[in-house]
Structure formats: structure tokens, C-alpha cells
Amino acid sequence: MFWHRFLFLVLFALTFCVAEQGFSQTANIIGKVFDKETQKPISGVRITILNTNRGTYSSSSGFFRLTNVSVGSKILFRSIGFDSYTYTFDGTVQDTLKIYLNPLPVQIGEVESIGEIEVNEIIKRAVEKKKENLDRLKTLQAKVYSKIFLTLGGGILDAPEKNALRIQIEKKSEAEKKQDSLLKEFFKNVIAETFSNVFIDYTKDIKYSEITERRQTANFPKEANILVFNEFLSFYDEKVKVLSTEFVTPLAKNCFDYYRYELLGRENFGELYVYKIRVTPKTEVYPAFEGVIKILEKSYNLLELELTPSRFSFIDMFDSLKYTQKFTALNENIWQPSYLELTGKIKVEILKGFLDLALNFRAVSIVTDAIINQPLPDSIVAKSEKQKIAVNPQADSTKEEFWSQNNLVETSDYEKSIYKKIDSISKTVDTLQKKAEKSFTWGIDPAIDRIGTGFNRVTGYSLGISPYVKYKSFSLVFSPSYSFGQKKFYHSIDFKYSPKPQSKITFSIFSDVTPSTMDDKMPIFLNTLFAYLFHWDYYDYYHRKGWRLEYQLSENRIFDFIDFKIAYEHSTQSSLKQISTGSLFSNSAWRENPKITEGTFDILEMDLTFGNLQTGLIPSANEDKIGYRFSFRVDAGMRDKTQNFGAFYPALLIKLPTVYTGYDPMSLSFLFEGGYATAETPIQYSFRMPNFYGLGNFYTAPTGVFGGNKFFAIHFQYNFSDLFWRAIGLPLWNNRGVEILISGAMGKYFNQATLPTVYKPTNNLYTEFGLGLGRIPLLITNLAYWGFEVRYNTSKHLFGRWGYSLNLSAPF
């Protein structure tokens, strides 16, 4: 599901130990903390077992739980604005221990009434103290509890039957209809909880986490509940990043360049005072936080903060976001974050006003049982070399009793009802799915992504449908179509089997029309639109008749992906005459459809693509790291069982971040491509200069003119981001401006083929350079933006020729 990706914002490494109960040497303590005067619960109280690094925090209801507490232990309760209280555990276990804290008067006044120190001096000392804390922390071993609660809504879930973007006719059984109605309710709430052991050696950059216990509502796969941060998200960091928006934190080295500070007053924290300081952004150009931070007097350690993005900041798809973080002393000299609460709302406008998805979330992580500056066990170091995150084999075997006795954040009655309700629906859905799997399902797709439905200069108008039948992991798809231009019927029959969700085996029998050469940049449905409306048919075509066996594997992870395909095809291929004489607004003559090398072919094809830049026309990376995508295609074939030929086509895309902007950094992208085909390679398997849009295309090149059996090309783009647009005060959309781009391409095509071809070699280097604008608001969605580029030809081939492109890009 789309919303699974957002969990990486809030799931942190967690762990805890199971404890015994009752009258024994150790026991679990459950309690609540109240204001003695108002009798109201107090949230955020730091509860520590003295002389240890074990502790927790009270929830909004005042709830807290401590496990495995020894008899005689002294438990300290501390909260800003209240007198501290120490409780001695005598071994008697109560149903709910009630603790009352005495409120202290809040002292507010000007800086002079508080002391001689100015607020900026407090911040400077806090920045220095932060650095000391980071420098002193060499290793960390900790137990962390984490919980996330998601509530989904919006048009997708509220009225799915009214929000189908894909036209589809489908017959469903009664079991499937009931299943669909249950699924609507099934995905509205998600809860996930984990305990993990975290091991970090900051000096050696060793990070390892093991999930020891986990549970989640039945609508969220347990396999997905492994998003563990090896480092607890900390406002000690110089920057905090959410999707593509990066904030300088209020105690960063250069914080005075981004923030103003106002001393509101001071509050009591035990025997010490706490400076309460308002943080406001100094800049409207860069994203920044606003809110309140609290700094302890004398030591100048950061104690608490509550921050939200300022009104000048923008995070794609986020309506709201709020951080609450608390820090505690791991020893007398080292303070580190021990509590984080994250709340917010995400809104995805797929089609504004018609189709959307809303997600409200609250996540809490609590660090406890921290051990610092002790060497990591050799076994952990060895494990970290193999993987960063592991799941204990017993992690999913914990029962309800474990969670009721050990989780550090109270499970409300509402949350208990959600667990129960979703588990019940899950069992019903499983039963219905098993019934559905035992019966056939069928439907009809319009096949708009195939040449069989649409328009081009060779087939003219074509009409096709794709009726299908499914049973378990098997499907049969029949796709007939009729070409009004060729006055012929075409077809394909696909037998598909999916042994796993990410893999597929397909056997096809076909007689169809297919694009020629390895240039496949333009989606078929877009080619139909351009041909019909603008009289531009991008592809060349030929007819093939035969069969094909293909295996495909696709693994798309959060930060990287891999796609692999291998296929064998036997087909008879022949040229097609150009039929169409015009388009909607033009009767001009079309570009000639070239003849191919005809014959009977046996082809073995392999494709491999992997990297951290998802395949797309305008790729983007979310991290301030080098992005890359490598692809490799190999064809080995035989014509008429006598003539061998082959071709290979490697490509490497690299994206280098350069300058910090607060959002996606300025970046320099290079695409290196090359291709080699033997002299005997038929025209339909050779190379053609692409002139669609996006990195990898020549905008000024005429369509279907240059090509050959060998080529190399280098494409580049420098994205200045929207920083300059924002800096000079031009109009903004959601506090973001328009990106400024420079780009260019150079390449050379050779033709040393022994077979006839219509594609001309460039002989000399073909070059073009240009300017562009990106991130232009699309207005109807927040999932895409317009882009526009213009290029000028600087080579001898078509000197002075202009080319342009319109494109779409994603915000993340």
C-alpha cells in the first residue's frame, strides 16, 4: 500500500525485558501521576529508577509502567513546574500506584529579573554543551519501545466506488463483494508496536538493531514492521529531514543564521531552574521550526522541546507536523534524547477535490536501560557486518499478556477495540479470500496501454479490449484488437503465473504491431495523444507473429530497487505499410514508416536495472547522497536459422547533490549511455536517437532520422532548485517556487551495419544545450509538477535548431 512508505518517519528501534510479577524480589509497577492541586493527570513526567539509566515517561493520561523493579529501589518523579518526588518500592504491587506532585509557581519576567545572562548567551552555551554531549558519547546500548497509531481516510477509503480512475468491467462473487465492503473498514486504522535492542559505536560507525518483540494490527504485514532507526531521532543533530525538506535545528552550529530567540521566563525543575525560550525563524527562504525549547540552568543542557515547521516551511503532502522531544542524563556529564513524540497529518491529493488520501498519525518512542561507553560485544560487531537490522525468531510469538504487562505507552480502550475489530475482520477476509481463490474471477480491461487501442500513422484508429480470467496465482488474458487502417484483426493471448508477488512468468502467443528499435522512451497511450492531437507519431512499427516466454522479477524497497527480466521469443516479423493520411487537426503527410529486416527470428533477451533512483523520466532522490541507476540490456538472436546477431545497451545515471537549499539540494545529474550491435543486426533491433523528453533525450533532433548499430551519449542537467526563486521574492505556491535548470546532451551514432537501414549516422558529435523551469504547480494534484525545457543545437548537423519539452516530475 502507498501509505506503508510513510512509516519510516516515526518507527524507531525498540526493546524491553519481560519481568515477573507479584511479591518477589522484582516486580512491575503500573501507576499514574497527578497534579496534587487540580487532581488532573500530568503528562511527560520523567520517571527514573535512581542509580540506573532505566526509566520512562508518563502519558497524556498520567499512565506509566516500570518493569523488573527491585525491592528497595528509589524511583524519582520529575517534571518542569512541579516539585520532585521520590518513591521507595517496598515490594507491594498495587493495581495502580497513584503519585501526586506539588505544583510550583511559574516565574515569568524580563531577562533582567531572571539574571544577567542574555538569551543568545544561553543558546551559545547550550550549543557548546550539545557538542560536549556528542563528543563524550562513544557507544550506546539501549532498549527502546516504540508505538505508532495511524488513522486513514479520504476519498479512497470513504467512497472507493466513486474514485476509480481505471475503467473496468468486472464480475464479482458475493464473497468478493462482501470482502470489498469489509476492506473499506479494514484499512482505516493501523497500530504497530515494537521492542528492540539497539547497539551503536559512534567512533567506528557500527550500528545494529534487533527487534525482540513486535505486534501490529492484522491489516499491516508483520514483515513491514521492521523500520528501525539505528539512531534515535535527535534534535542534537545539525539538521532534521522529512521527505525532501531539511530543517536546520535550533541548536545547530549556525542556528543564529536561521532563528531568533526570546526568553519567556524560567520554571522549576527540582532544585534547578529551566529557561523557557521561544524559537522563531529569522528566514523566510529556508525551512525552519518554531516553538519552545527548555534549557537547564548551570549545565545548559537541552531538557525539552516542542517544535513545528514554521508557516514559511513546506513539506510535500504534510498538512501538519509536531515534534516533542525530552532529554535525560545518562550520567552526570552526558545528556541524550530519551523520548520522542511525533504527531501530524498527511494529505495526498491524487485528484484534487475528487480523489484523496488522508493519514493522521501519532508515534512515540522511549529509550530506557541505556548503557554508554562500554565496548560492544564481539558478536554484535560480527552481526553488524552482515546486516543492520534483524528480527528475533521469537519476535512475533509474544501473547497479549506480554503487551499488557510491558508496553510503556498505555493501550487505551479505543486501541484495544481496534485490535479486536481488525483481527475479527482479518479472519473474515481470510475466509472470504479462500472462498474466492477456489473460484474463477473474470473482467475486461480497455487495454489503453497497448498499440491495439489508440491511434498512430500505421494502424490508424485501433480498438481493443482485454478480457481476463483469474484463478489463484494464474491468469489468462486475451487481447484482440482491430486496426481500421490496416483493416486487420490482431491479438495476443497471455498465460500468466505469479509464484510470488514480486515475480511473474508469462507465456504469450501473439500476432500484433510493435515499435521498432530499442528506443522505447514514450508510453504508448501518450504516443496516441501526440499522434492524434499534434500530428507527431514517435515510433516506427512492424508486424510480428509468434510466441514468447518471459520471467520477470521486481523488488522495490524504500531506498533502492532491482528489476530483472529474461525472455525467449520466436516470431516471424514483417514490414507494415503506412496507412493513415492525417490526424485530428492536420492532413499533412506523415513521416515514412521504415521497412525492417524481415524473416523468422529467435531472440534471447535479458534486462537488468538496479539502483536507488527509481526508473522515471525525471528521476529524483530523497537523500543527500549520491543517487544512481544502472541498466543493462543484452539481445542475442538468429534470423532464419542461419544469421546470428547480437546487441547490448548499458546506461548509468548518477545524481550528485551540491548545495543545501532546505529542500532537495541543488544537484548535478549525468547519464552515460552506449550501445553496440553486430553488423548483421536487423534494423528493428538497432539504435535510434531518442527525442522525447527528460534526461536521455535529444530535444532538437528530428524524429526517426539519426541512428545506427553503435552509439555513445552523455546527458547532463544541473538543477538550481527553487532557492533563487524564493530568495528574490517571486510568487510562491505552498511556500515553494519554480526550479531553474540548465541541461545539455552530446552523442555520436555510427552505422556500420551490413543490412539496409534508413537511420543516418551523425558522423560528428551531436550537441545541444538549454534552459528549463521545473516544479511548476499542476494545481489538480500534489503528486506531480510541470516542467519545461528549451534547447539550442550547437553542432554542425542542425545548427541553430531549437527543441523543447513539457514534462512531469514527482515531489519526492
BELMOQUI-V182267 format. One record per residue. N is the residue number from 0. RES is the residue in one small letter. SS is DSSP state (helix for helix, strand for strand, loop for the rest). BURIAL is # if it has 16 or more other C-alpha atoms within 10 Angstrom, else .. Layout:
# BELMOQUI-V182267
n = <N | N>
res = <RES | RES>
ss = <SS | SS>
burial = <BURIAL | BURIAL>
This chain:
# BELMOQUI-V182267
n = <0 | 1 | 2 | 3 | 4 | 5 | 6 | 7 | 8 | 9 | 10 | 11 | 12 | 13 | 14 | 15 | 16 | 17 | 18 | 19 | 20 | 21 | 22 | 23 | 24 | 25 | 26 | 27 | 28 | 29 | 30 | 31 | 32 | 33 | 34 | 35 | 36 | 37 | 38 | 39 | 40 | 41 | 42 | 43 | 44 | 45 | 46 | 47 | 48 | 49 | 50 | 51 | 52 | 53 | 54 | 55 | 56 | 57 | 58 | 59 | 60 | 61 | 62 | 63 | 64 | 65 | 66 | 67 | 68 | 69 | 70 | 71 | 72 | 73 | 74 | 75 | 76 | 77 | 78 | 79 | 80 | 81 | 82 | 83 | 84 | 85 | 86 | 87 | 88 | 89 | 90 | 91 | 92 | 93 | 94 | 95 | 96 | 97 | 98 | 99 | 100 | 101 | 102 | 103 | 104 | 105 | 106 | 107 | 108 | 109 | 110 | 111 | 112 | 113 | 114 | 115 | 116 | 117 | 118 | 119 | 120 | 121 | 122 | 123 | 124 | 125 | 126 | 127 | 128 | 129 | 130 | 131 | 132 | 133 | 134 | 135 | 136 | 137 | 138 | 139 | 140 | 141 | 142 | 143 | 144 | 145 | 146 | 147 | 148 | 149 | 150 | 151 | 152 | 153 | 154 | 155 | 156 | 157 | 158 | 159 | 160 | 161 | 162 | 163 | 164 | 165 | 166 | 167 | 168 | 169 | 170 | 171 | 172 | 173 | 174 | 175 | 176 | 177 | 178 | 179 | 180 | 181 | 182 | 183 | 184 | 185 | 186 | 187 | 188 | 189 | 190 | 191 | 192 | 193 | 194 | 195 | 196 | 197 | 198 | 199 | 200 | 201 | 202 | 203 | 204 | 205 | 206 | 207 | 208 | 209 | 210 | 211 | 212 | 213 | 214 | 215 | 216 | 217 | 218 | 219 | 220 | 221 | 222 | 223 | 224 | 225 | 226 | 227 | 228 | 229 | 230 | 231 | 232 | 233 | 234 | 235 | 236 | 237 | 238 | 239 | 240 | 241 | 242 | 243 | 244 | 245 | 246 | 247 | 248 | 249 | 250 | 251 | 252 | 253 | 254 | 255 | 256 | 257 | 258 | 259 | 260 | 261 | 262 | 263 | 264 | 265 | 266 | 267 | 268 | 269 | 270 | 271 | 272 | 273 | 274 | 275 | 276 | 277 | 278 | 279 | 280 | 281 | 282 | 283 | 284 | 285 | 286 | 287 | 288 | 289 | 290 | 291 | 292 | 293 | 294 | 295 | 296 | 297 | 298 | 299 | 300 | 301 | 302 | 303 | 304 | 305 | 306 | 307 | 308 | 309 | 310 | 311 | 312 | 313 | 314 | 315 | 316 | 317 | 318 | 319 | 320 | 321 | 322 | 323 | 324 | 325 | 326 | 327 | 328 | 329 | 330 | 331 | 332 | 333 | 334 | 335 | 336 | 337 | 338 | 339 | 340 | 341 | 342 | 343 | 344 | 345 | 346 | 347 | 348 | 349 | 350 | 351 | 352 | 353 | 354 | 355 | 356 | 357 | 358 | 359 | 360 | 361 | 362 | 363 | 364 | 365 | 366 | 367 | 368 | 369 | 370 | 371 | 372 | 373 | 374 | 375 | 376 | 377 | 378 | 379 | 380 | 381 | 382 | 383 | 384 | 385 | 386 | 387 | 388 | 389 | 390 | 391 | 392 | 393 | 394 | 395 | 396 | 397 | 398 | 399 | 400 | 401 | 402 | 403 | 404 | 405 | 406 | 407 | 408 | 409 | 410 | 411 | 412 | 413 | 414 | 415 | 416 | 417 | 418 | 419 | 420 | 421 | 422 | 423 | 424 | 425 | 426 | 427 | 428 | 429 | 430 | 431 | 432 | 433 | 434 | 435 | 436 | 437 | 438 | 439 | 440 | 441 | 442 | 443 | 444 | 445 | 446 | 447 | 448 | 449 | 450 | 451 | 452 | 453 | 454 | 455 | 456 | 457 | 458 | 459 | 460 | 461 | 462 | 463 | 464 | 465 | 466 | 467 | 468 | 469 | 470 | 471 | 472 | 473 | 474 | 475 | 476 | 477 | 478 | 479 | 480 | 481 | 482 | 483 | 484 | 485 | 486 | 487 | 488 | 489 | 490 | 491 | 492 | 493 | 494 | 495 | 496 | 497 | 498 | 499 | 500 | 501 | 502 | 503 | 504 | 505 | 506 | 507 | 508 | 509 | 510 | 511 | 512 | 513 | 514 | 515 | 516 | 517 | 518 | 519 | 520 | 521 | 522 | 523 | 524 | 525 | 526 | 527 | 528 | 529 | 530 | 531 | 532 | 533 | 534 | 535 | 536 | 537 | 538 | 539 | 540 | 541 | 542 | 543 | 544 | 545 | 546 | 547 | 548 | 549 | 550 | 551 | 552 | 553 | 554 | 555 | 556 | 557 | 558 | 559 | 560 | 561 | 562 | 563 | 564 | 565 | 566 | 567 | 568 | 569 | 570 | 571 | 572 | 573 | 574 | 575 | 576 | 577 | 578 | 579 | 580 | 581 | 582 | 583 | 584 | 585 | 586 | 587 | 588 | 589 | 590 | 591 | 592 | 593 | 594 | 595 | 596 | 597 | 598 | 599 | 600 | 601 | 602 | 603 | 604 | 605 | 606 | 607 | 608 | 609 | 610 | 611 | 612 | 613 | 614 | 615 | 616 | 617 | 618 | 619 | 620 | 621 | 622 | 623 | 624 | 625 | 626 | 627 | 628 | 629 | 630 | 631 | 632 | 633 | 634 | 635 | 636 | 637 | 638 | 639 | 640 | 641 | 642 | 643 | 644 | 645 | 646 | 647 | 648 | 649 | 650 | 651 | 652 | 653 | 654 | 655 | 656 | 657 | 658 | 659 | 660 | 661 | 662 | 663 | 664 | 665 | 666 | 667 | 668 | 669 | 670 | 671 | 672 | 673 | 674 | 675 | 676 | 677 | 678 | 679 | 680 | 681 | 682 | 683 | 684 | 685 | 686 | 687 | 688 | 689 | 690 | 691 | 692 | 693 | 694 | 695 | 696 | 697 | 698 | 699 | 700 | 701 | 702 | 703 | 704 | 705 | 706 | 707 | 708 | 709 | 710 | 711 | 712 | 713 | 714 | 715 | 716 | 717 | 718 | 719 | 720 | 721 | 722 | 723 | 724 | 725 | 726 | 727 | 728 | 729 | 730 | 731 | 732 | 733 | 734 | 735 | 736 | 737 | 738 | 739 | 740 | 741 | 742 | 743 | 744 | 745 | 746 | 747 | 748 | 749 | 750 | 751 | 752 | 753 | 754 | 755 | 756 | 757 | 758 | 759 | 760 | 761 | 762 | 763 | 764 | 765 | 766 | 767 | 768 | 769 | 770 | 771 | 772 | 773 | 774 | 775 | 776 | 777 | 778 | 779 | 780 | 781 | 782 | 783 | 784 | 785 | 786 | 787 | 788 | 789 | 790 | 791 | 792 | 793 | 794 | 795 | 796 | 797 | 798 | 799 | 800 | 801 | 802 | 803 | 804 | 805 | 806 | 807 | 808 | 809 | 810 | 811>
res = <m | f | w | h | r | f | l | f | l | v | l | f | a | l | t | f | c | v | a | e | q | g | f | s | q | t | a | n | i | i | g | k | v | f | d | k | e | t | q | k | p | i | s | g | v | r | i | t | i | l | n | t | n | r | g | t | y | s | s | s | s | g | f | f | r | l | t | n | v | s | v | g | s | k | i | l | f | r | s | i | g | f | d | s | y | t | y | t | f | d | g | t | v | q | d | t | l | k | i | y | l | n | p | l | p | v | q | i | g | e | v | e | s | i | g | e | i | e | v | n | e | i | i | k | r | a | v | e | k | k | k | e | n | l | d | r | l | k | t | l | q | a | k | v | y | s | k | i | f | l | t | l | g | g | g | i | l | d | a | p | e | k | n | a | l | r | i | q | i | e | k | k | s | e | a | e | k | k | q | d | s | l | l | k | e | f | f | k | n | v | i | a | e | t | f | s | n | v | f | i | d | y | t | k | d | i | k | y | s | e | i | t | e | r | r | q | t | a | n | f | p | k | e | a | n | i | l | v | f | n | e | f | l | s | f | y | d | e | k | v | k | v | l | s | t | e | f | v | t | p | l | a | k | n | c | f | d | y | y | r | y | e | l | l | g | r | e | n | f | g | e | l | y | v | y | k | i | r | v | t | p | k | t | e | v | y | p | a | f | e | g | v | i | k | i | l | e | k | s | y | n | l | l | e | l | e | l | t | p | s | r | f | s | f | i | d | m | f | d | s | l | k | y | t | q | k | f | t | a | l | n | e | n | i | w | q | p | s | y | l | e | l | t | g | k | i | k | v | e | i | l | k | g | f | l | d | l | a | l | n | f | r | a | v | s | i | v | t | d | a | i | i | n | q | p | l | p | d | s | i | v | a | k | s | e | k | q | k | i | a | v | n | p | q | a | d | s | t | k | e | e | f | w | s | q | n | n | l | v | e | t | s | d | y | e | k | s | i | y | k | k | i | d | s | i | s | k | t | v | d | t | l | q | k | k | a | e | k | s | f | t | w | g | i | d | p | a | i | d | r | i | g | t | g | f | n | r | v | t | g | y | s | l | g | i | s | p | y | v | k | y | k | s | f | s | l | v | f | s | p | s | y | s | f | g | q | k | k | f | y | h | s | i | d | f | k | y | s | p | k | p | q | s | k | i | t | f | s | i | f | s | d | v | t | p | s | t | m | d | d | k | m | p | i | f | l | n | t | l | f | a | y | l | f | h | w | d | y | y | d | y | y | h | r | k | g | w | r | l | e | y | q | l | s | e | n | r | i | f | d | f | i | d | f | k | i | a | y | e | h | s | t | q | s | s | l | k | q | i | s | t | g | s | l | f | s | n | s | a | w | r | e | n | p | k | i | t | e | g | t | f | d | i | l | e | m | d | l | t | f | g | n | l | q | t | g | l | i | p | s | a | n | e | d | k | i | g | y | r | f | s | f | r | v | d | a | g | m | r | d | k | t | q | n | f | g | a | f | y | p | a | l | l | i | k | l | p | t | v | y | t | g | y | d | p | m | s | l | s | f | l | f | e | g | g | y | a | t | a | e | t | p | i | q | y | s | f | r | m | p | n | f | y | g | l | g | n | f | y | t | a | p | t | g | v | f | g | g | n | k | f | f | a | i | h | f | q | y | n | f | s | d | l | f | w | r | a | i | g | l | p | l | w | n | n | r | g | v | e | i | l | i | s | g | a | m | g | k | y | f | n | q | a | t | l | p | t | v | y | k | p | t | n | n | l | y | t | e | f | g | l | g | l | g | r | i | p | l | l | i | t | n | l | a | y | w | g | f | e | v | r | y | n | t | s | k | h | l | f | g | r | w | g | y | s | l | n | l | s | a | p | f>
ss = <loop | helix | helix | helix | helix | helix | helix | helix | helix | loop | loop | loop | loop | loop | loop | loop | loop | loop | loop | loop | loop | loop | loop | loop | loop | strand | strand | strand | strand | strand | strand | strand | strand | strand | strand | loop | loop | loop | loop | loop | strand | loop | loop | loop | loop | strand | strand | strand | strand | loop | loop | loop | loop | loop | strand | strand | strand | loop | loop | loop | loop | loop | strand | strand | strand | strand | strand | strand | strand | strand | loop | loop | loop | strand | strand | strand | strand | strand | loop | loop | loop | strand | loop | loop | strand | strand | strand | strand | loop | loop | loop | loop | loop | loop | loop | loop | strand | strand | strand | strand | strand | loop | strand | loop | loop | loop | strand | strand | loop | loop | helix | helix | helix | helix | loop | loop | loop | loop | helix | helix | helix | helix | helix | helix | helix | helix | helix | helix | helix | helix | helix | helix | helix | helix | helix | helix | loop | loop | strand | strand | strand | strand | strand | strand | strand | strand | strand | strand | strand | strand | strand | strand | strand | loop | helix | helix | helix | helix | loop | helix | helix | helix | loop | loop | loop | loop | loop | strand | strand | strand | strand | loop | loop | helix | helix | helix | helix | helix | helix | helix | helix | helix | helix | helix | helix | helix | loop | loop | strand | strand | strand | strand | strand | strand | strand | strand | strand | strand | strand | strand | strand | loop | loop | loop | loop | strand | strand | strand | strand | strand | strand | strand | strand | strand | strand | strand | loop | loop | loop | loop | loop | helix | helix | helix | loop | loop | loop | loop | loop | loop | loop | loop | loop | loop | loop | loop | loop | loop | strand | strand | strand | strand | loop | loop | strand | strand | strand | strand | loop | loop | loop | loop | loop | loop | helix | helix | helix | loop | strand | strand | strand | strand | strand | strand | strand | strand | strand | strand | strand | loop | loop | strand | strand | strand | strand | strand | strand | strand | strand | strand | strand | loop | loop | loop | loop | loop | loop | loop | strand | strand | strand | strand | strand | strand | strand | strand | loop | loop | loop | loop | loop | strand | strand | strand | strand | strand | strand | strand | strand | loop | loop | loop | loop | loop | loop | loop | loop | strand | strand | strand | strand | strand | strand | strand | strand | strand | strand | strand | strand | loop | loop | loop | loop | loop | strand | strand | strand | strand | strand | strand | strand | strand | strand | strand | strand | strand | strand | strand | strand | strand | strand | loop | loop | loop | strand | strand | strand | strand | strand | strand | strand | strand | strand | strand | strand | strand | strand | strand | strand | strand | strand | strand | loop | loop | loop | loop | loop | helix | helix | helix | helix | helix | helix | helix | loop | loop | loop | loop | strand | strand | strand | loop | loop | loop | loop | loop | loop | loop | loop | helix | helix | helix | helix | helix | helix | helix | loop | loop | loop | loop | loop | loop | helix | helix | helix | helix | helix | helix | helix | helix | helix | helix | helix | helix | helix | helix | helix | helix | helix | helix | helix | helix | helix | helix | helix | helix | helix | loop | loop | loop | strand | strand | strand | strand | strand | loop | loop | loop | loop | loop | loop | loop | loop | strand | strand | strand | loop | loop | loop | strand | strand | strand | strand | strand | loop | strand | strand | strand | strand | strand | strand | loop | loop | strand | strand | strand | strand | strand | loop | loop | strand | strand | strand | loop | loop | loop | loop | strand | strand | strand | strand | strand | strand | strand | strand | strand | strand | loop | loop | loop | loop | loop | strand | strand | strand | strand | strand | strand | strand | strand | strand | strand | strand | strand | strand | loop | loop | loop | loop | loop | loop | loop | loop | helix | helix | helix | helix | helix | helix | helix | helix | helix | helix | helix | loop | loop | loop | loop | loop | loop | strand | strand | strand | strand | strand | strand | strand | strand | strand | strand | strand | strand | strand | strand | strand | strand | loop | loop | loop | loop | strand | strand | strand | strand | strand | strand | strand | strand | strand | strand | strand | strand | strand | strand | strand | loop | loop | loop | loop | loop | loop | loop | loop | loop | loop | loop | loop | loop | loop | loop | loop | loop | loop | loop | loop | loop | loop | loop | strand | strand | strand | strand | strand | strand | strand | strand | strand | strand | strand | strand | strand | loop | loop | loop | loop | loop | loop | loop | loop | loop | loop | loop | loop | loop | loop | loop | strand | strand | strand | strand | strand | strand | strand | strand | strand | strand | strand | strand | strand | loop | loop | loop | strand | strand | strand | strand | strand | strand | strand | strand | strand | strand | strand | strand | strand | strand | strand | strand | strand | loop | loop | loop | loop | loop | loop | strand | strand | strand | strand | strand | strand | strand | strand | strand | strand | strand | strand | loop | loop | loop | loop | loop | helix | helix | helix | loop | strand | strand | loop | loop | loop | loop | loop | loop | loop | loop | loop | loop | loop | loop | loop | loop | loop | loop | loop | strand | strand | strand | loop | strand | strand | strand | strand | strand | strand | strand | strand | strand | strand | loop | loop | loop | helix | helix | helix | helix | helix | loop | loop | loop | loop | loop | strand | loop | loop | strand | loop | loop | strand | strand | strand | strand | strand | strand | strand | strand | strand | strand | strand | strand | loop | loop | loop | loop | loop | loop | loop | loop | loop | strand | loop | loop | loop | loop | loop | strand | strand | strand | strand | strand | strand | strand | strand | strand | strand | strand | strand | loop | loop | loop | loop | loop | loop | loop | strand | strand | strand | strand | strand | strand | strand | strand | strand | loop | loop | loop | loop | loop | loop | loop | loop | strand | strand | strand | strand | strand | strand | strand | strand | loop | loop | loop>
burial = <. | . | . | . | . | . | # | # | . | # | # | # | # | # | # | # | . | . | . | . | # | . | . | . | . | # | # | # | # | # | # | # | # | # | # | . | . | . | . | . | # | # | # | # | # | # | # | # | # | . | . | . | # | # | # | # | # | # | # | . | # | # | # | # | # | # | # | # | # | # | # | . | # | # | # | # | # | # | # | # | # | # | # | # | # | . | . | . | # | . | # | . | # | . | . | . | . | . | # | # | # | . | # | . | . | . | . | . | . | . | # | . | . | . | . | . | . | . | # | . | . | # | # | # | # | # | # | # | # | # | # | . | # | . | . | . | # | # | # | # | # | # | # | # | # | # | # | # | # | # | . | # | # | # | # | # | # | # | . | . | . | . | . | . | . | . | . | . | . | . | . | . | . | . | . | # | . | . | # | . | . | # | # | . | # | # | # | # | # | # | # | # | # | # | # | # | # | # | # | # | # | # | . | . | . | # | # | # | # | # | # | # | # | # | # | # | # | # | # | # | . | . | . | . | # | # | # | # | # | # | # | # | # | # | # | # | # | . | . | . | # | # | # | # | # | # | # | # | # | # | # | # | # | . | # | # | . | # | # | # | # | # | # | # | # | # | # | # | # | # | . | . | # | # | # | # | # | # | # | # | # | . | # | # | # | # | # | # | # | # | # | # | # | # | # | # | # | . | . | # | # | # | # | # | # | # | # | # | # | # | . | # | # | # | # | # | # | # | . | . | # | # | # | # | # | # | # | # | . | # | . | . | . | # | # | # | # | # | # | # | # | # | # | # | # | # | # | # | # | # | # | . | . | . | # | # | # | # | # | # | # | # | # | # | # | # | # | # | # | # | # | # | . | . | . | # | . | . | . | # | # | . | . | # | . | . | . | # | # | # | # | . | . | . | # | # | . | . | . | . | . | . | # | . | # | # | # | # | # | # | . | . | . | . | # | . | . | # | # | . | . | # | # | . | # | # | . | . | # | . | . | # | # | . | . | # | . | . | . | . | # | # | . | # | # | # | # | # | . | # | # | # | # | # | # | # | # | # | # | # | # | # | # | # | # | # | # | # | . | # | . | . | . | # | # | # | # | # | # | # | # | # | # | # | # | # | . | . | # | # | # | # | # | # | # | # | # | # | . | . | . | . | # | # | # | # | # | # | # | # | # | # | # | # | # | # | # | # | # | . | # | . | . | # | # | . | # | # | # | # | # | # | . | . | # | # | # | # | # | # | # | # | # | # | # | # | # | # | # | # | # | # | # | # | . | . | . | . | . | . | # | # | # | # | # | # | # | # | # | # | # | # | # | # | # | # | # | # | # | # | . | # | # | . | . | . | . | . | . | # | . | . | # | # | # | # | # | # | # | # | # | # | # | # | # | # | # | # | # | # | # | # | # | # | # | . | # | # | # | # | # | # | # | # | . | . | # | # | # | # | # | # | # | # | # | # | # | # | # | . | . | . | . | # | # | # | # | # | # | # | # | # | # | # | # | # | # | # | . | . | # | # | # | # | # | # | # | # | # | # | # | # | # | # | # | # | # | # | # | # | # | # | # | # | # | # | # | # | # | # | # | # | # | # | # | # | # | # | # | # | # | . | # | # | # | # | # | # | # | # | # | # | # | # | # | # | # | # | # | # | # | # | # | # | # | # | . | . | . | . | . | . | . | . | # | # | # | # | # | # | # | # | # | # | # | # | # | # | # | # | # | . | # | . | . | . | # | . | # | # | # | # | . | . | . | # | # | # | # | # | # | # | # | # | # | # | # | . | . | . | # | # | # | # | # | # | # | # | # | # | # | # | # | # | . | . | . | # | . | . | # | # | # | # | # | . | # | # | # | . | # | #>
